[in-house]
Every structure is written in C-alpha cells, then in structure tokens.
Amino acid sequence: MPQQIQYDLKSLTLTELEALIEQLGEKKFRAGQVYGWLHQKLVQDLEEMGNVPKKLREQLKEAVGFYSIRELDRLVSEIDGTSKFIFALHDGSVIESVLMKYKHGNSVCISSQVGCRMGCRFCASTLDGLSRNLLPSEMLDQIYYIQRATGERVSNIVIMGTGEPFDNFDHVMRFLSLITDEKGLNLSQRNITISTCGLVPRIRQFADRQMQCNLAISLHAPNDEMRRELMPIANSYTIDEIIEACEYFFEKTGRRITFEYSLVAGVNDKPEHAKLLIKRLRHLNCHVNLIPVNPIKERDYKQSTADSIKEFKNLLEKNRINVTIRREMGRDIQAACGQLRRKYTNGNQTGECL
C-alpha cells in the first residue's frame, strides 16, 4: 500500500494547530480563527478565510498542506431522494458518499478508505482491493461538502461506505474527535455509527475508549463455515470471538450492538439459518438489521424473496430478538457500497483535474 501522507491542516486538532501557529511566529488566537473557518464555516479554499493574514495562510499551506475534495458527479434517486456523490481527492483517487434524507434528519454514509482489502464476496467495494487509507480530513470533507452544497445540517453519520473503518483505526478515531468537537460541527457521538466486518482486537480497542458511538457488526452468517465462504476475515476471527468482543464493548459503553445480516437467496436465508442465528444472539443486548443483498454483476448472488425475508424476520421476533428490515435507499442510482465508484473508475474516467 502506498505510504500515507502526513496530516494536513484540516486533520489537526485545535491544540496541534495552536502549537503550529506559534511555531510560525503568529499569535495563538489565530488558531481559533483558522479552526472555525475549517470546521464551522466549512471552507473549501484558504482564500475564504477573510480575517486570517495572507502570509499565515501561505505558511500553513506550505507547512502541512491543505486538501479539499472535488465533486465529480452526483446522482439523485427518483424513488426516495437519496443522493450519491462521487468525489475526487487531491491525488486523483475517487471515493463515494451517500446522503439519505429521513424524517428524523439527514444521514450521510461516508467512506473510510479508497477501496477495501477485506474481500467480502457480496460487496462491490472490495473488488479492486485497497489503494490507501483516507485522512481524517478526507472523511470530514465528505460531510462538510455535502452540508455546504445542500445548505442542510447533517445530523447522523454512518461509516459504512467503501473501506473497513477499523483497518484505518487511527485516522477514524481522529475523525471522530474532530467531528464531535464542540468547536466544530459538534455532532453527538450517539448519532455516529461505525460498521466493521469483525476485527476483534480493534473492537476491544475501540471499547476501551468508552465512546458513545454505535457499533455495527457485519455478520451475514450464523456459523463460521458459512461466514468463511462469504467473508475472508472469518478465517482470522470466529463468531464466538466477535461476540465476546461485543460483550466487552457493551460492558465498557452500555451501547447496544447492531448485527448486519445480508440475506442472499438460497445461501443464508433459510429458517434453519435463522434458528442458528437466534442461538448465537439471544443472550445479547442487540439489534439485527436484515439487508436484502444488492446484486452486483461480478457475483452471482441473488436477493432473497419477500416471503423468505419476512419468515426470517418473524422467527427472530418470536425469539425476542429486535429486528428490522433495512429500507432500500437509492437503488435506482446504485447506492450500494462501491457500485457507482467502480463503474465510474472502470469507465476510463479519473479524478484528475479537468
């Protein structure tokens, strides 16, 4: 994997920014001005910082760099108003984000990596492997850009787009610190959900931080044998190990776990699979989110029938397991993880500046 560049200006904490500005010979109060422009006014260009001296703007850009994402494309669903954004990064990499509008507020699903190396067989994000990790600023910018472009506040964030968040652990933790900072967007930790395919050591490490973010586990199978066929990570960590880590997370945070379960026709959607899943989860304070799988052309997986999905859900409910069927958002614009980005990059289009 290419070497990760240093933190840029938007990835710095206020304390780090204060230290840098003092090193540059400027007064400490300038850091608060710069930080406010970046994380409250959401500027995309340093020239927008009207009360910051030009000399300091140039010094900051030279010292640590300043990067902004650029919108390449935007598709809006005619079904439910979901918007998918395709963004170019400073190095030409392409990522995607999804804006979903609900009655309770706007939710943005962001990417945490360029590509993914986890290899889950039903996911388009992983087909071309991992290019690099995203910087904290590049995760922030997906939210900042969408909020600025729409003029509407983002109230919920899900880190469920392209990439495995816990495979980019340090940058994701820094992102969380910045997005919840009271001097920034000040988003509540309770309004942020992180989805992982089950990197057990990282789940425990995250639990030790005792944050109030929501944790979602991509489970997708009721036993290890089946999970290994769907998800290569299952060769490293068993379901029992994941559940033990989830129990540890609940002990440390008191936050209920969500288990994501993609239903694939004839593979993991039968009543016997539901019964195995019940045995695994019945003792946990958890919620199961059933996901009708999004078919992708590179795989032969098909979506379960409506009757199969309903029967699966009913079995879980009868055994007192909280369960919902995920509402499909933006299917007409290929809103599933990685679908549109891959179509865009494989169509000989790049993120190079036009």
C-alpha positions in Angstrom: 0.0 0.0 0.0 1.4 3.5 -0.8 2.9 5.4 2.1 0.3 7.6 3.9 1.0 11.3 3.7 1.3 13.4 6.9 -1.7 15.0 8.5 -2.9 18.1 6.6 -4.3 21.3 8.0 -7.9 20.0 8.4 -6.7 16.9 10.2 -5.1 18.8 13.0 -6.7 19.2 16.4 -7.1 22.7 17.8 -4.2 22.1 20.2 -1.9 20.9 17.4 -3.0 23.9 15.3 -2.2 26.3 18.2 1.3 24.8 18.5 1.9 25.0 14.8 0.8 28.7 14.5 3.0 29.7 17.4 6.0 27.9 15.8 5.3 30.0 12.7 5.6 33.2 14.8 1.9 34.1 14.9 -0.3 34.7 18.0 -2.1 31.7 19.4 -5.6 33.3 18.9 -5.2 32.8 15.1 -5.6 29.1 15.6 -9.1 29.6 16.8 -9.9 31.7 13.7 -8.4 29.1 11.3 -10.1 26.2 13.1 -13.5 28.0 12.9 -13.2 28.6 9.2 -12.3 24.9 8.6 -14.8 23.2 10.9 -17.7 25.6 11.4 -17.8 27.6 8.2 -16.5 24.6 6.2 -14.3 26.5 3.7 -13.0 24.7 0.7 -10.3 27.2 0.0 -7.9 29.1 2.3 -8.7 32.3 0.4 -12.1 32.3 2.0 -10.5 33.0 5.4 -11.1 36.7 5.3 -9.7 37.6 8.8 -6.6 35.4 8.5 -3.4 37.2 7.2 -2.5 36.0 3.7 1.1 35.3 4.9 -0.2 32.9 7.6 -2.5 31.2 5.1 0.5 30.6 2.8 2.7 29.4 5.7 0.1 26.9 6.8 -0.4 25.5 3.3 3.4 25.1 2.9 3.9 23.6 6.4 1.2 20.9 6.4 -0.8 21.2 3.2 -4.4 21.9 2.6 -6.6 19.5 0.6 -10.2 19.6 -0.5 -12.3 17.1 -2.3 -14.0 17.9 -5.6 -17.3 16.7 -6.8 -17.2 14.7 -10.0 -20.7 13.5 -10.2 -24.0 13.4 -8.3 -27.0 11.2 -8.8 -30.3 11.7 -7.1 -32.8 8.9 -6.7 -36.2 9.5 -8.2 -37.6 6.9 -5.7 -36.6 8.4 -2.4 -34.4 11.5 -2.9 -31.2 9.7 -1.9 -28.1 11.4 -3.4 -24.9 9.6 -4.2 -21.8 11.9 -4.6 -18.6 10.9 -6.4 -15.6 12.8 -5.2 -12.1 13.2 -6.4 -9.3 13.5 -3.9 -6.1 15.6 -4.3 -4.2 12.6 -5.7 -6.8 11.6 -8.3 -8.3 8.9 -6.2 -12.1 8.5 -6.4 -14.5 7.9 -3.4 -18.2 8.0 -2.9 -20.6 9.2 -0.2 -24.4 8.9 0.2 -26.9 11.4 1.5 -30.1 9.8 2.9 -33.0 12.0 4.0 -35.2 10.8 6.8 -37.9 12.4 8.9 -35.6 12.5 11.8 -32.8 14.3 9.8 -30.1 13.9 7.2 -27.8 11.0 7.4 -24.5 10.7 5.4 -22.8 7.4 4.7 -19.1 8.1 4.3 -16.1 6.1 3.0 -13.0 5.5 5.2 -10.6 4.0 2.6 -10.0 4.2 -1.2 -11.1 0.6 -1.9 -11.0 -2.2 0.6 -9.0 -5.3 1.3 -11.5 -7.3 3.3 -12.7 -9.3 0.3 -16.4 -9.8 1.3 -17.9 -11.6 -1.6 -21.2 -9.7 -1.8 -19.6 -6.2 -1.7 -18.5 -4.2 -4.8 -16.1 -2.0 -2.7 -13.5 -4.7 -2.4 -13.4 -5.9 -6.0 -10.3 -3.8 -6.9 -8.6 -4.1 -3.5 -7.2 -1.3 -1.3 -5.5 1.7 -2.7 -4.9 3.7 0.5 -6.4 4.9 3.8 -8.3 8.2 3.9 -7.0 11.0 6.0 -9.3 12.4 8.8 -9.7 15.5 6.6 -10.9 13.4 3.7 -13.6 11.8 5.9 -14.6 15.2 7.3 -14.7 16.7 3.8 -17.4 14.3 2.6 -19.7 15.6 5.3 -18.6 19.2 5.1 -19.0 19.3 1.3 -22.5 17.8 1.4 -23.7 20.1 4.2 -22.3 23.1 2.4 -23.7 22.0 -1.0 -27.2 21.3 0.3 -27.4 24.0 2.9 -28.9 21.4 5.3 -27.3 20.2 8.5 -26.1 16.6 8.7 -27.4 15.1 11.9 -26.3 11.4 11.6 -23.1 9.8 10.2 -22.6 6.1 9.3 -19.1 4.9 8.5 -20.4 2.2 6.2 -19.2 3.3 2.8 -16.2 2.0 1.0 -13.5 0.6 3.3 -13.2 -1.1 6.7 -13.1 1.7 9.3 -11.1 -0.4 11.8 -8.5 -1.1 9.1 -7.9 2.7 9.2 -8.3 2.8 13.0 -6.1 5.8 14.0 -7.4 8.1 11.3 -11.0 7.1 12.0 -10.5 7.9 15.7 -9.1 11.3 14.9 -12.0 11.9 12.6 -14.4 11.1 15.4 -12.6 13.5 17.7 -12.8 16.3 15.2 -16.4 15.8 14.0 -17.7 15.7 17.7 -15.6 18.7 18.8 -17.8 21.4 20.3 -15.7 24.0 18.4 -16.5 22.2 15.1 -19.8 20.7 13.9 -20.3 19.3 17.4 -22.1 16.2 16.3 -23.3 13.8 19.1 -21.3 10.6 19.4 -24.7 8.8 19.7 -25.5 9.9 16.2 -22.5 8.2 14.7 -22.4 4.5 13.7 -19.2 2.6 12.8 -19.6 -0.7 10.9 -16.9 -3.3 11.0 -16.6 -6.8 9.4 -15.2 -8.0 12.8 -11.6 -7.0 13.5 -11.7 -8.3 17.1 -8.7 -6.5 18.5 -9.9 -3.2 17.2 -13.4 -3.7 18.6 -11.8 -4.2 22.0 -9.5 -1.2 21.5 -12.5 1.0 20.5 -14.4 -0.3 23.5 -11.6 0.9 25.8 -12.2 4.5 24.6 -15.6 4.3 26.1 -17.2 6.5 23.4 -20.9 6.6 22.9 -20.8 5.8 19.2 -22.9 3.0 17.8 -21.2 -0.2 16.7 -22.5 -2.4 13.9 -21.0 -5.8 13.1 -21.3 -7.1 9.5 -22.1 -10.7 10.4 -24.0 -12.1 7.4 -23.9 -15.8 8.5 -25.0 -17.9 11.5 -21.9 -20.1 11.6 -18.2 -19.9 10.9 -18.2 -22.3 8.0 -20.7 -20.3 6.0 -19.1 -17.0 7.1 -15.7 -18.1 5.7 -17.3 -18.6 2.3 -18.7 -15.1 2.4 -16.1 -13.1 4.3 -12.4 -13.9 4.3 -12.0 -12.1 7.7 -13.8 -15.2 9.2 -10.5 -17.1 8.7 -8.9 -14.8 11.3 -11.7 -14.4 13.8 -14.6 -16.7 14.8 -18.1 -15.6 15.5 -17.6 -16.6 19.2 -14.6 -14.3 19.3 -16.6 -11.5 17.8 -19.5 -12.0 20.2 -17.1 -11.9 23.1 -15.6 -8.7 21.9 -19.2 -7.3 21.5 -19.9 -8.3 25.1 -16.8 -6.4 26.1 -17.9 -3.4 24.1 -21.3 -3.4 25.9 -19.7 -3.8 29.3 -17.5 -0.7 28.6 -20.0 1.5 26.9 -23.6 0.3 27.7 -24.3 0.7 23.9 -26.5 -1.9 22.2 -24.8 -3.8 19.3 -26.3 -3.9 15.8 -25.6 -7.0 13.7 -25.9 -6.5 9.9 -27.1 -9.6 8.1 -27.3 -9.5 4.3 -29.8 -12.1 3.0 -28.7 -14.0 0.0 -31.2 -16.2 -1.8 -30.6 -19.9 -1.0 -27.3 -19.2 0.8 -28.1 -17.8 4.3 -31.8 -17.0 4.3 -33.4 -20.3 5.3 -35.3 -21.0 8.6 -32.5 -23.2 9.8 -30.1 -20.3 9.4 -32.4 -18.0 11.4 -32.6 -20.6 14.2 -28.8 -20.9 14.3 -28.5 -17.1 14.4 -31.0 -17.0 17.3 -28.9 -19.4 19.4 -25.9 -17.1 18.8 -27.5 -13.8 19.7 -30.4 -14.5 22.1 -28.4 -13.6 25.2 -27.1 -10.3 23.8 -28.5 -6.8 24.1 -28.5 -6.4 20.3 -30.5 -5.5 17.2 -30.4 -7.4 13.9 -30.6 -5.4 10.7 -31.7 -7.6 7.8 -30.4 -6.4 4.5 -31.8 -7.7 1.2 -28.5 -8.1 -0.7 -27.8 -5.7 -3.6 -26.9 -7.9 -6.6 -23.7 -6.9 -8.4 -22.7 -8.2 -11.8 -19.4 -9.6 -10.7 -21.1 -12.1 -8.3 -24.0 -14.5 -8.8 -25.7 -13.7 -5.5 -29.4 -13.0 -5.8 -31.7 -11.2 -3.4 -34.0 -13.3 -1.1 -37.7 -13.3 -1.9 -40.0 -11.1 0.1 -41.6 -14.2 1.7 -38.1 -15.6 2.8 -37.2 -12.2 4.3 -40.5 -12.0 6.2 -40.2 -15.5 7.6 -36.6 -14.9 8.7 -37.7 -11.7 10.5 -40.7 -13.4 12.1 -38.5 -16.2 13.6 -36.2 -13.7 15.2 -39.0 -11.7 16.6 -40.7 -14.7 18.1 -37.5 -15.3 20.0 -37.4 -11.8 21.3 -34.6 -10.5 19.1 -35.1 -6.9 18.0 -35.0 -6.9 14.2 -35.7 -4.6 11.3 -35.5 -4.9 7.5 -33.3 -2.2 6.1 -35.2 0.1 3.9 -33.5 0.1 0.4 -32.3 3.6 -0.4 -31.3 4.8 -3.8 -31.3 1.5 -5.6 -32.0 3.2 -8.9 -28.7 5.2 -8.6 -26.5 2.3 -7.5 -26.3 3.5 -3.9 -24.9 0.2 -2.5 -21.2 0.4 -1.3 -18.7 0.7 -4.2 -21.1 0.2 -7.1 -21.1 3.6 -8.6 -17.5 4.4 -7.8 -16.3 1.3 -9.6 -18.5 2.0 -12.6 -17.1 5.5 -12.7 -13.4 4.5 -12.4 -13.7 1.5 -14.7 -15.4 3.7 -17.4 -11.9 5.3 -18.0 -12.9 8.3 -16.0 -10.5 9.5 -13.4 -10.3 12.0 -10.6 -7.7 14.1 -12.5 -8.4 17.8 -12.6 -10.2 18.7 -15.8 
